[in-house]
Amino acid sequence: MRPTTSASNLYRRAACPGSAKMEENLPEEETKEAREGKLLHDYDAHENYDRRMLTPAQRDLLRINERCLQTILDVIGLPLE
């Protein structure tokens, strides 16, 4: 069962607080996009994983994510751990 609020749906929750109630008890759908998202989340959490098996686009997304995170942390004055 997925959490009511996650990093992936924070914007939706802020824009529409009632969306959590509407999504309650909906089945988890396993789509190609969901599988890729889980894969990229896993690679993002484990920098030591060998990224050669990822597509160039997936590796680019991870690099962009890292740069965006670093920019945000620089702005708010927190180190990247």
N, C-alpha and C positions, 0 to 999 in steps of 0.2 A: 504494500500500500504506500503510495507516495504521500509526502507531507502536504499539508494544506497550503503552505507558503514556502517557496524555494527561490533560489537565485534566478531561476528561469522564468518565474511568474511574478516577480515583485512589481514590475511596472503595471501589469494587469490588475493586481490586487489594489494598488494605489489608485488606479483610474476607476476601478469598479469593485469596491469592497464586497458587494453581493455576489461576485463571481465565485467565491469559495463555496458559498451555499449552493449555487447552481451546479457546481462540479462535484458536489458531494455524492459519493456512491457510484460515480461513473467508472466504468471499467478502464483499466490502463491499456492503451492501444500501443501495440508494438509496430511502429512504422520504420521504414528505412531511415528517415530523418531522426527518429528517436534513437535508433541503434547507433547512428553516427554521432549524435550528441553525447550519448553515454560513453562511447569510445573516446571522443575528444576530451570529455571531462576527466576520464581516467588518465589519459596521457598528460593532461594539464596538472593533475595532482601528483604524477610520478615522473619527474623530469629525467630520471635515470632510464626510463623505457626507451628501447631502440625505435626511433621514429622512421627508420628507412622503409618500413612496411606501409607507412601512410602515403596517401597520394600527395603530390605537390600542393594541391589546394588545401588539403587538411593541415599540412605542415605550415603553410602560409597563415591559416587561421590561428594556429597556436602561437606563431610569432606575433601576429597582430594583437592577439589577446594579451600576450606578455607585455608588449609595448604600451597598450592602453592601460593595463593595470599599473605599470611602473609610472606612467604619467599621472594617474589619479593619486597614487601614493606620494609622489613628489609634491603634488599640489597641497595635499593635506598634511604633509610632513611626517609620513610613516615610512619606515624601511620595508623593503621587500624581503620577506623571510622565506 
